[in-house]
Amino acid sequence: MPFNSGFFLSEAAAVFAQEASDGMLRQLRKEHESILANFERASSKGNVSAELVTQAQNVDWKLHNTLIDFLDNALIASSYRVNLLKLRIFRQEQTRLDERLVIPTMREHLAVLEGLETRDPRKAADAMAAHIHRARDRARGPSPGAPERDGAREGICKAQVIQTKQAIS
């Protein structure tokens, strides 16, 4: 049976919501809000650096790794990282953040953090599952025969963040 990292991330979110310290949640929120603010500021000036995109990528990966590591299960953590490595090798450009994806991804993560902050394991798991589903869709690319829509990506991501927030309400 293949390793399902989305399942483990959702379940890790449920555990994290119940057991993580308030300080851990505050730190994750602070990092995401800081990256989002810096990126929005740089983007409005047309001055987004590769370093800022790399910082955003690191914050993105840190949230996922923090949740998996919180399970304190070496087998799950190892399987997760091997699976992620394979994904990154085979779908490199679809699994890395680029300038277009930083803002929507940080907003999705903030919606996940809202789910975690409720301390309700089901809401946290649902918020993470919604994020993983969208990330998987982005990595797979548009469906065959789907019309291309320039400029629609961020609008779609905003709508998906709203759906995530509704899932945790």
SEDREN-150852 format. One record per residue: x, y, z of N, C-alpha, C in turn; residue number from 1. Coordinates in steps of 0.02 Angstrom, whole numbers. Layout:
SEDREN-150852
{n.x->X&n.y->Y&n.z->Z&ca.x->X&ca.y->Y&ca.z->Z&c.x->X&c.y->Y&c.z->Z&k->NUM}
...
//
This chain:
SEDREN-150852
{n.x->42&n.y->-59&n.z->0&ca.x->0&ca.y->0&ca.z->0&c.x->45&c.y->62&c.z->0&k->1}
{n.x->31&n.y->112&n.z->-44&ca.x->72&ca.y->172&ca.z->-46&c.x->62&c.y->215&c.z->16&k->2}
{n.x->113&n.y->253&n.z->34&ca.x->110&ca.y->298&ca.z->91&c.x->67&c.y->357&c.z->74&k->3}
{n.x->19&n.y->373&n.z->117&ca.x->-27&ca.y->429&ca.z->105&c.x->-8&c.y->486&c.z->152&k->4}
{n.x->34&n.y->531&n.z->128&ca.x->57&ca.y->586&ca.z->170&c.x->1&c.y->633&c.z->189&k->5}
{n.x->-49&n.y->641&n.z->146&ca.x->-106&ca.y->684&ca.z->162&c.x->-144&c.y->659&c.z->223&k->6}
{n.x->-154&n.y->593&n.z->226&ca.x->-188&ca.y->564&ca.z->284&c.x->-150&c.y->577&c.z->347&k->7}
{n.x->-84&n.y->565&n.z->345&ca.x->-44&ca.y->575&ca.z->405&c.x->-40&c.y->649&c.z->425&k->8}
{n.x->-38&n.y->694&n.z->376&ca.x->-38&ca.y->765&ca.z->393&c.x->-103&c.y->786&c.z->426&k->9}
{n.x->-159&n.y->760&n.z->401&ca.x->-223&ca.y->776&ca.z->431&c.x->-228&c.y->750&c.z->502&k->10}
{n.x->-206&n.y->688&n.z->511&ca.x->-208&ca.y->659&ca.z->578&c.x->-158&c.y->694&c.z->625&k->11}
{n.x->-101&n.y->714&n.z->598&ca.x->-52&ca.y->751&ca.z->637&c.x->-81&c.y->818&c.z->659&k->12}
{n.x->-119&n.y->850&n.z->615&ca.x->-152&ca.y->913&ca.z->632&c.x->-201&c.y->903&c.z->689&k->13}
{n.x->-237&n.y->848&n.z->689&ca.x->-285&ca.y->833&ca.z->742&c.x->-248&c.y->827&c.z->810&k->14}
{n.x->-193&n.y->791&n.z->810&ca.x->-154&ca.y->781&ca.z->871&c.x->-124&c.y->848&c.z->893&k->15}
{n.x->-95&n.y->884&n.z->846&ca.x->-63&ca.y->948&ca.z->860&c.x->-113&c.y->996&c.z->891&k->16}
{n.x->-173&n.y->998&n.z->864&ca.x->-225&ca.y->1044&ca.z->889&c.x->-239&c.y->1032&c.z->963&k->17}
{n.x->-237&n.y->970&n.z->982&ca.x->-252&ca.y->952&ca.z->1052&c.x->-193&c.y->960&c.z->1099&k->18}
{n.x->-132&n.y->950&n.z->1073&ca.x->-75&ca.y->943&ca.z->1119&c.x->-20&c.y->995&c.z->1112&k->19}
{n.x->-18&n.y->1032&n.z->1058&ca.x->36&ca.y->1082&ca.z->1048&c.x->27&c.y->1139&c.z->1097&k->20}
{n.x->83&n.y->1169&n.z->1115&ca.x->80&ca.y->1226&ca.z->1160&c.x->54&c.y->1288&c.z->1123&k->21}
{n.x->28&n.y->1333&n.z->1162&ca.x->7&ca.y->1397&ca.z->1133&c.x->66&c.y->1432&c.z->1101&k->22}
{n.x->125&n.y->1425&n.z->1132&ca.x->185&ca.y->1456&ca.z->1105&c.x->203&c.y->1430&c.z->1036&k->23}
{n.x->195&n.y->1364&n.z->1026&ca.x->210&ca.y->1335&ca.z->960&c.x->162&c.y->1364&c.z->907&k->24}
{n.x->99&n.y->1369&n.z->924&ca.x->50&ca.y->1396&ca.z->877&c.x->64&c.y->1470&c.z->863&k->25}
{n.x->80&n.y->1507&n.z->915&ca.x->96&ca.y->1578&ca.z->905&c.x->156&c.y->1587&c.z->860&k->26}
{n.x->207&n.y->1546&n.z->869&ca.x->268&ca.y->1550&ca.z->828&c.x->253&c.y->1535&c.z->755&k->27}
{n.x->215&n.y->1482&n.z->742&ca.x->197&ca.y->1465&ca.z->673&c.x->157&c.y->1521&c.z->641&k->28}
{n.x->108&n.y->1548&n.z->679&ca.x->67&ca.y->1603&ca.z->652&c.x->112&c.y->1663&c.z->637&k->29}
{n.x->156&n.y->1681&n.z->684&ca.x->200&ca.y->1739&ca.z->675&c.x->243&c.y->1731&c.z->611&k->30}
{n.x->271&n.y->1672&n.z->601&ca.x->312&ca.y->1660&ca.z->542&c.x->272&c.y->1668&c.z->478&k->31}
{n.x->211&n.y->1640&n.z->477&ca.x->169&ca.y->1645&ca.z->417&c.x->147&c.y->1717&c.z->404&k->32}
{n.x->126&n.y->1751&n.z->456&ca.x->103&ca.y->1821&ca.z->448&c.x->160&c.y->1865&c.z->425&k->33}
{n.x->220&n.y->1853&n.z->451&ca.x->279&ca.y->1892&ca.z->432&c.x->296&c.y->1881&c.z->358&k->34}
{n.x->299&n.y->1819&n.z->337&ca.x->313&ca.y->1805&ca.z->266&c.x->260&c.y->1836&c.z->221&k->35}
{n.x->197&n.y->1827&n.z->240&ca.x->142&ca.y->1854&ca.z->199&c.x->149&c.y->1930&c.z->193&k->36}
{n.x->159&n.y->1965&n.z->250&ca.x->166&ca.y->2038&ca.z->248&c.x->226&c.y->2059&c.z->207&k->37}
{n.x->283&n.y->2027&n.z->218&ca.x->343&ca.y->2045&ca.z->179&c.x->333&c.y->2032&c.z->105&k->38}
{n.x->302&n.y->1977&n.z->88&ca.x->291&ca.y->1960&ca.z->18&c.x->242&c.y->2009&c.z->-14&k->39}
{n.x->188&n.y->2024&n.z->21&ca.x->139&ca.y->2072&ca.z->-7&c.x->171&c.y->2140&c.z->-18&k->40}
{n.x->212&n.y->2161&n.z->30&ca.x->246&ca.y->2226&ca.z->24&c.x->294&c.y->2225&c.z->-36&k->41}
{n.x->335&n.y->2173&n.z->-41&ca.x->382&ca.y->2168&ca.z->-97&c.x->346&c.y->2162&c.z->-163&k->42}
{n.x->292&n.y->2124&n.z->-164&ca.x->254&ca.y->2114&ca.z->-225&c.x->223&c.y->2179&c.z->-249&k->43}
{n.x->198&n.y->2219&n.z->-203&ca.x->166&ca.y->2282&ca.z->-223&c.x->217&c.y->2330&c.z->-253&k->44}
{n.x->281&n.y->2322&n.z->-235&ca.x->334&ca.y->2364&ca.z->-263&c.x->368&c.y->2331&c.z->-323&k->45}
{n.x->345&n.y->2270&n.z->-342&ca.x->377&ca.y->2234&ca.z->-397&c.x->448&c.y->2214&c.z->-380&k->46}
{n.x->460&n.y->2200&n.z->-316&ca.x->528&ca.y->2188&ca.z->-292&c.x->533&c.y->2122&c.z->-252&k->47}
{n.x->505&n.y->2068&n.z->-280&ca.x->508&ca.y->2004&ca.z->-247&c.x->574&c.y->1970&c.z->-263&k->48}
{n.x->612&n.y->1955&n.z->-211&ca.x->677&ca.y->1923&ca.z->-221&c.x->671&c.y->1847&c.z->-217&k->49}
{n.x->719&n.y->1815&n.z->-248&ca.x->722&ca.y->1741&ca.z->-243&c.x->732&c.y->1720&c.z->-171&k->50}
{n.x->767&n.y->1760&n.z->-132&ca.x->778&ca.y->1745&ca.z->-61&c.x->712&c.y->1745&c.z->-22&k->51}
{n.x->668&n.y->1792&n.z->-38&ca.x->603&ca.y->1795&ca.z->-4&c.x->561&c.y->1734&c.z->-22&k->52}
{n.x->563&n.y->1714&n.z->-85&ca.x->526&ca.y->1654&ca.z->-106&c.x->554&c.y->1592&c.z->-70&k->53}
{n.x->620&n.y->1589&n.z->-62&ca.x->651&ca.y->1533&ca.z->-26&c.x->630&c.y->1534&c.z->47&k->54}
{n.x->628&n.y->1593&n.z->78&ca.x->605&ca.y->1598&ca.z->147&c.x->533&c.y->1573&c.z->154&k->55}
{n.x->491&n.y->1591&n.z->106&ca.x->421&ca.y->1568&ca.z->106&c.x->418&c.y->1493&c.z->99&k->56}
{n.x->459&n.y->1466&n.z->55&ca.x->461&ca.y->1393&ca.z->46&c.x->480&c.y->1358&c.z->111&k->57}
{n.x->529&n.y->1386&n.z->146&ca.x->550&ca.y->1357&ca.z->209&c.x->495&c.y->1359&c.z->262&k->58}
{n.x->458&n.y->1414&n.z->265&ca.x->402&ca.y->1419&ca.z->312&c.x->348&c.y->1369&c.z->293&k->59}
{n.x->336&n.y->1361&n.z->228&ca.x->287&ca.y->1312&ca.z->203&c.x->306&c.y->1242&c.z->227&k->60}
{n.x->367&n.y->1222&n.z->213&ca.x->390&ca.y->1155&ca.z->232&c.x->392&c.y->1146&c.z->307&k->61}
{n.x->409&n.y->1200&n.z->344&ca.x->414&ca.y->1195&ca.z->417&c.x->347&c.y->1176&c.z->448&k->62}
{n.x->293&n.y->1205&n.z->424&ca.x->227&ca.y->1189&ca.z->452&c.x->214&c.y->1114&c.z->445&k->63}
{n.x->223&n.y->1089&n.z->385&ca.x->210&ca.y->1018&ca.z->372&c.x->256&c.y->973&c.z->414&k->64}
{n.x->321&n.y->989&n.z->415&ca.x->368&ca.y->949&ca.z->453&c.x->354&c.y->953&c.z->528&k->65}
{n.x->334&n.y->1011&n.z->553&ca.x->319&ca.y->1018&ca.z->624&c.x->261&c.y->972&c.z->643&k->66}
{n.x->210&n.y->970&n.z->601&ca.x->153&ca.y->927&ca.z->616&c.x->173&c.y->853&c.z->616&k->67}
{n.x->209&n.y->833&n.z->565&ca.x->230&ca.y->763&ca.z->561&c.x->276&c.y->745&c.z->619&k->68}
{n.x->324&n.y->789&n.z->633&ca.x->371&ca.y->775&ca.z->688&c.x->336&c.y->773&c.z->756&k->69}
{n.x->282&n.y->810&n.z->763&ca.x->246&ca.y->812&ca.z->826&c.x->216&c.y->744&c.z->844&k->70}
{n.x->205&n.y->702&n.z->793&ca.x->179&ca.y->634&ca.z->807&c.x->230&c.y->592&c.z->845&k->71}
{n.x->293&n.y->612&n.z->842&ca.x->347&ca.y->576&ca.z->876&c.x->349&c.y->502&c.z->856&k->72}
{n.x->343&n.y->491&n.z->791&ca.x->344&ca.y->423&ca.z->764&c.x->395&c.y->422&c.z->707&k->73}
{n.x->452&n.y->391&n.z->720&ca.x->507&ca.y->391&ca.z->671&c.x->487&c.y->358&c.z->605&k->74}
{n.x->447&n.y->306&n.z->607&ca.x->427&ca.y->272&ca.z->546&c.x->384&c.y->318&c.z->502&k->75}
{n.x->336&n.y->351&n.z->532&ca.x->293&ca.y->397&ca.z->494&c.x->335&c.y->455&c.z->468&k->76}
{n.x->378&n.y->484&n.z->510&ca.x->419&ca.y->541&ca.z->489&c.x->465&c.y->522&c.z->431&k->77}
{n.x->496&n.y->464&n.z->436&ca.x->541&ca.y->440&ca.z->383&c.x->502&c.y->427&c.z->318&k->78}
{n.x->446&n.y->393&n.z->323&ca.x->405&ca.y->379&ca.z->264&c.x->380&c.y->443&c.z->232&k->79}
{n.x->360&n.y->491&n.z->273&ca.x->337&ca.y->556&ca.z->248&c.x->392&c.y->590&c.z->208&k->80}
{n.x->452&n.y->592&n.z->236&ca.x->507&ca.y->627&ca.z->203&c.x->529&c.y->591&c.z->139&k->81}
{n.x->529&n.y->525&n.z->139&ca.x->547&ca.y->488&ca.z->78&c.x->494&c.y->502&c.z->24&k->82}
{n.x->431&n.y->500&n.z->42&ca.x->377&ca.y->514&ca.z->-5&c.x->383&c.y->585&c.z->-33&k->83}
{n.x->397&n.y->632&n.z->11&ca.x->404&ca.y->702&ca.z->-10&c.x->464&c.y->710&c.z->-57&k->84}
{n.x->518&n.y->677&n.z->-41&ca.x->578&ca.y->681&ca.z->-84&c.x->562&c.y->654&c.z->-154&k->85}
{n.x->527&n.y->599&n.z->-157&ca.x->508&ca.y->571&ca.z->-222&c.x->465&c.y->620&c.z->-261&k->86}
{n.x->416&n.y->650&n.z->-227&ca.x->373&ca.y->699&ca.z->-259&c.x->413&c.y->758&c.z->-286&k->87}
{n.x->458&n.y->782&n.z->-245&ca.x->498&ca.y->841&ca.z->-265&c.x->544&c.y->825&c.z->-323&k->88}
{n.x->569&n.y->764&n.z->-326&ca.x->612&ca.y->744&ca.z->-382&c.x->572&c.y->739&c.z->-447&k->89}
{n.x->515&n.y->706&n.z->-444&ca.x->477&ca.y->693&ca.z->-505&c.x->433&c.y->751&c.z->-526&k->90}
{n.x->413&n.y->793&n.z->-481&ca.x->369&ca.y->849&ca.z->-497&c.x->396&c.y->914&c.z->-468&k->91}
{n.x->460&n.y->925&n.z->-480&ca.x->495&ca.y->980&ca.z->-447&c.x->460&c.y->1047&c.z->-455&k->92}
{n.x->445&n.y->1066&n.z->-516&ca.x->415&ca.y->1132&ca.z->-526&c.x->344&c.y->1136&c.z->-499&k->93}
{n.x->309&n.y->1080&n.z->-493&ca.x->241&ca.y->1082&ca.z->-467&c.x->237&c.y->1078&c.z->-391&k->94}
{n.x->292&n.y->1061&n.z->-358&ca.x->289&ca.y->1053&ca.z->-285&c.x->327&c.y->1107&c.z->-248&k->95}
{n.x->357&n.y->1153&n.z->-284&ca.x->393&ca.y->1209&ca.z->-252&c.x->352&c.y->1272&c.z->-260&k->96}
{n.x->359&n.y->1315&n.z->-210&ca.x->326&ca.y->1380&ca.z->-215&c.x->362&c.y->1422&c.z->-268&k->97}
{n.x->324&n.y->1460&n.z->-303&ca.x->352&ca.y->1511&ca.z->-346&c.x->317&c.y->1576&c.z->-328&k->98}
{n.x->335&n.y->1628&n.z->-361&ca.x->309&ca.y->1695&ca.z->-344&c.x->233&c.y->1697&c.z->-345&k->99}
{n.x->202&n.y->1661&n.z->-391&ca.x->129&ca.y->1661&ca.z->-397&c.x->94&c.y->1625&c.z->-340&k->100}
{n.x->128&n.y->1579&n.z->-307&ca.x->96&ca.y->1536&ca.z->-258&c.x->109&c.y->1555&c.z->-185&k->101}
{n.x->155&n.y->1600&n.z->-173&ca.x->172&ca.y->1616&ca.z->-103&c.x->112&c.y->1644&c.z->-66&k->102}
{n.x->80&n.y->1695&n.z->-92&ca.x->24&ca.y->1726&ca.z->-56&c.x->-33&c.y->1677&c.z->-46&k->103}
{n.x->-57&n.y->1643&n.z->-98&ca.x->-112&ca.y->1596&ca.z->-84&c.x->-93&c.y->1540&c.z->-37&k->104}
{n.x->-31&n.y->1516&n.z->-41&ca.x->-10&ca.y->1461&ca.z->4&c.x->-6&c.y->1485&c.z->76&k->105}
{n.x->21&n.y->1544&n.z->87&ca.x->24&ca.y->1571&ca.z->155&c.x->-46&c.y->1582&c.z->183&k->106}
{n.x->-92&n.y->1605&n.z->141&ca.x->-161&ca.y->1614&ca.z->164&c.x->-193&c.y->1547&c.z->180&k->107}
{n.x->-179&n.y->1496&n.z->140&ca.x->-204&ca.y->1429&ca.z->155&c.x->-176&c.y->1404&c.z->222&k->108}
{n.x->-112&n.y->1416&n.z->233&ca.x->-81&ca.y->1394&ca.z->295&c.x->-112&c.y->1432&c.z->355&k->109}
{n.x->-126&n.y->1496&n.z->346&ca.x->-158&ca.y->1534&ca.z->400&c.x->-228&c.y->1505&c.z->415&k->110}
{n.x->-262&n.y->1482&n.z->364&ca.x->-327&ca.y->1449&ca.z->375&c.x->-317&c.y->1383&c.z->413&k->111}
{n.x->-264&n.y->1346&n.z->397&ca.x->-248&ca.y->1285&ca.z->434&c.x->-232&c.y->1302&c.z->507&k->112}
{n.x->-193&n.y->1355&n.z->517&ca.x->-177&ca.y->1376&ca.z->585&c.x->-240&c.y->1396&c.z->624&k->113}
{n.x->-287&n.y->1427&n.z->590&ca.x->-351&ca.y->1442&ca.z->623&c.x->-384&c.y->1377&c.z->647&k->114}
{n.x->-382&n.y->1327&n.z->605&ca.x->-410&ca.y->1262&ca.z->624&c.x->-373&c.y->1233&c.z->684&k->115}
{n.x->-307&n.y->1238&n.z->684&ca.x->-268&ca.y->1213&ca.z->740&c.x->-283&c.y->1251&c.z->804&k->116}
{n.x->-292&n.y->1316&n.z->797&ca.x->-304&ca.y->1359&ca.z->856&c.x->-372&c.y->1348&c.z->888&k->117}
{n.x->-417&n.y->1316&n.z->852&ca.x->-482&ca.y->1300&ca.z->883&c.x->-475&c.y->1247&c.z->936&k->118}
{n.x->-419&n.y->1209&n.z->931&ca.x->-406&ca.y->1151&ca.z->975&c.x->-455&c.y->1095&c.z->965&k->119}
{n.x->-492&n.y->1099&n.z->911&ca.x->-540&ca.y->1047&ca.z->892&c.x->-505&c.y->1002&c.z->841&k->120}
{n.x->-493&n.y->939&n.z->859&ca.x->-454&ca.y->895&ca.z->814&c.x->-487&c.y->886&c.z->746&k->121}
{n.x->-552&n.y->881&n.z->743&ca.x->-585&ca.y->870&ca.z->678&c.x->-579&c.y->932&c.z->634&k->122}
{n.x->-588&n.y->991&n.z->663&ca.x->-582&ca.y->1053&ca.z->623&c.x->-510&c.y->1061&c.z->598&k->123}
{n.x->-462&n.y->1045&n.z->640&ca.x->-392&ca.y->1050&ca.z->619&c.x->-377&c.y->1001&c.z->563&k->124}
{n.x->-400&n.y->939&n.z->570&ca.x->-388&ca.y->888&ca.z->519&c.x->-422&c.y->907&c.z->453&k->125}
{n.x->-484&n.y->933&n.z->458&ca.x->-520&ca.y->953&ca.z->397&c.x->-486&c.y->1011&c.z->362&k->126}
{n.x->-460&n.y->1059&n.z->401&ca.x->-424&ca.y->1116&ca.z->371&c.x->-361&c.y->1093&c.z->335&k->127}
{n.x->-324&n.y->1047&n.z->366&ca.x->-264&ca.y->1020&ca.z->334&c.x->-281&c.y->979&c.z->273&k->128}
{n.x->-333&n.y->939&n.z->277&ca.x->-354&ca.y->898&ca.z->220&c.x->-372&c.y->942&c.z->160&k->129}
{n.x->-407&n.y->997&n.z->174&ca.x->-426&ca.y->1044&ca.z->120&c.x->-363&c.y->1074&c.z->88&k->130}
{n.x->-315&n.y->1092&n.z->129&ca.x->-252&ca.y->1121&ca.z->103&c.x->-214&c.y->1069&c.z->61&k->131}
{n.x->-209&n.y->1008&n.z->86&ca.x->-173&ca.y->955&ca.z->50&c.x->-208&c.y->940&c.z->-17&k->132}
{n.x->-273&n.y->940&n.z->-16&ca.x->-311&ca.y->927&ca.z->-78&c.x->-295&c.y->981&c.z->-130&k->133}
{n.x->-294&n.y->1044&n.z->-109&ca.x->-279&ca.y->1099&ca.z->-156&c.x->-206&c.y->1095&c.z->-180&k->134}
{n.x->-160&n.y->1080&n.z->-134&ca.x->-90&ca.y->1074&ca.z->-154&c.x->-81&c.y->1017&c.z->-204&k->135}
{n.x->-115&n.y->962&n.z->-192&ca.x->-111&ca.y->905&ca.z->-238&c.x->-139&c.y->925&c.z->-307&k->136}
{n.x->-194&n.y->962&n.z->-307&ca.x->-222&ca.y->985&ca.z->-371&c.x->-174&c.y->1030&c.z->-408&k->137}
{n.x->-140&n.y->1075&n.z->-371&ca.x->-91&ca.y->1119&ca.z->-403&c.x->-33&c.y->1079&c.z->-431&k->138}
{n.x->-10&n.y->1028&n.z->-394&ca.x->47&ca.y->988&ca.z->-416&c.x->29&c.y->947&c.z->-478&k->139}
{n.x->-33&n.y->925&n.z->-483&ca.x->-54&ca.y->885&ca.z->-540&c.x->-66&c.y->929&c.z->-602&k->140}
{n.x->-78&n.y->992&n.z->-591&ca.x->-91&ca.y->1037&ca.z->-647&c.x->-163&c.y->1035&c.z->-668&k->141}
{n.x->-181&n.y->1074&n.z->-718&ca.x->-251&ca.y->1076&ca.z->-740&c.x->-273&c.y->1009&c.z->-770&k->142}
{n.x->-335&n.y->995&n.z->-762&ca.x->-364&ca.y->933&ca.z->-790&c.x->-360&c.y->937&c.z->-866&k->143}
{n.x->-351&n.y->879&n.z->-899&ca.x->-350&ca.y->879&ca.z->-972&c.x->-416&c.y->908&c.z->-999&k->144}
{n.x->-410&n.y->953&n.z->-1046&ca.x->-470&ca.y->983&ca.z->-1076&c.x->-498&c.y->1041&c.z->-1037&k->145}
{n.x->-469&n.y->1055&n.z->-978&ca.x->-493&ca.y->1113&ca.z->-939&c.x->-470&c.y->1177&c.z->-972&k->146}
{n.x->-513&n.y->1226&n.z->-976&ca.x->-493&ca.y->1289&ca.z->-1008&c.x->-440&c.y->1325&c.z->-965&k->147}
{n.x->-392&n.y->1356&n.z->-998&ca.x->-341&ca.y->1396&ca.z->-964&c.x->-372&c.y->1464&c.z->-949&k->148}
{n.x->-360&n.y->1487&n.z->-888&ca.x->-387&ca.y->1552&ca.z->-869&c.x->-331&c.y->1594&c.z->-839&k->149}
{n.x->-306&n.y->1641&n.z->-876&ca.x->-253&ca.y->1684&ca.z->-851&c.x->-277&c.y->1725&c.z->-792&k->150}
{n.x->-234&n.y->1730&n.z->-741&ca.x->-249&ca.y->1771&ca.z->-683&c.x->-300&c.y->1741&c.z->-636&k->151}
{n.x->-325&n.y->1682&n.z->-650&ca.x->-378&ca.y->1654&ca.z->-608&c.x->-350&c.y->1618&c.z->-547&k->152}
{n.x->-287&n.y->1599&n.z->-548&ca.x->-259&ca.y->1558&ca.z->-494&c.x->-269&c.y->1589&c.z->-425&k->153}
{n.x->-251&n.y->1653&n.z->-416&ca.x->-256&ca.y->1682&ca.z->-349&c.x->-329&c.y->1689&c.z->-329&k->154}
{n.x->-374&n.y->1706&n.z->-375&ca.x->-445&ca.y->1709&ca.z->-359&c.x->-472&c.y->1642&c.z->-336&k->155}
{n.x->-451&n.y->1589&n.z->-370&ca.x->-472&ca.y->1522&ca.z->-350&c.x->-445&c.y->1506&c.z->-281&k->156}
{n.x->-382&n.y->1522&n.z->-268&ca.x->-353&ca.y->1508&ca.z->-203&c.x->-388&c.y->1546&c.z->-148&k->157}
{n.x->-408&n.y->1609&n.z->-161&ca.x->-446&ca.y->1647&ca.z->-110&c.x->-512&c.y->1612&c.z->-95&k->158}
{n.x->-545&n.y->1588&n.z->-147&ca.x->-608&ca.y->1553&ca.z->-137&c.x->-596&c.y->1489&c.z->-98&k->159}
{n.x->-541&n.y->1455&n.z->-110&ca.x->-526&ca.y->1393&ca.z->-74&c.x->-509&c.y->1407&c.z->-1&k->160}
{n.x->-477&n.y->1463&n.z->14&ca.x->-464&ca.y->1481&ca.z->83&c.x->-530&c.y->1493&c.z->119&k->161}
{n.x->-577&n.y->1525&n.z->86&ca.x->-643&ca.y->1536&ca.z->115&c.x->-676&c.y->1469&c.z->129&k->162}
{n.x->-671&n.y->1422&n.z->83&ca.x->-699&ca.y->1355&ca.z->93&c.x->-667&c.y->1321&c.z->153&k->163}
{n.x->-601&n.y->1329&n.z->161&ca.x->-567&ca.y->1299&ca.z->218&c.x->-592&c.y->1329&c.z->283&k->164}
{n.x->-600&n.y->1395&n.z->284&ca.x->-625&ca.y->1428&ca.z->344&c.x->-696&c.y->1404&c.z->360&k->165}
{n.x->-737&n.y->1393&n.z->308&ca.x->-804&ca.y->1368&ca.z->320&c.x->-802&c.y->1297&c.z->348&k->166}
{n.x->-753&n.y->1257&n.z->326&ca.x->-748&ca.y->1189&ca.z->351&c.x->-732&c.y->1187&c.z->425&k->167}
{n.x->-696&n.y->1238&n.z->450&ca.x->-679&ca.y->1238&ca.z->521&c.x->-729&c.y->1276&c.z->563&k->168}
{n.x->-778&n.y->1307&n.z->532&ca.x->-829&ca.y->1344&ca.z->570&c.x->-882&c.y->1299&c.z->598&k->169}
//
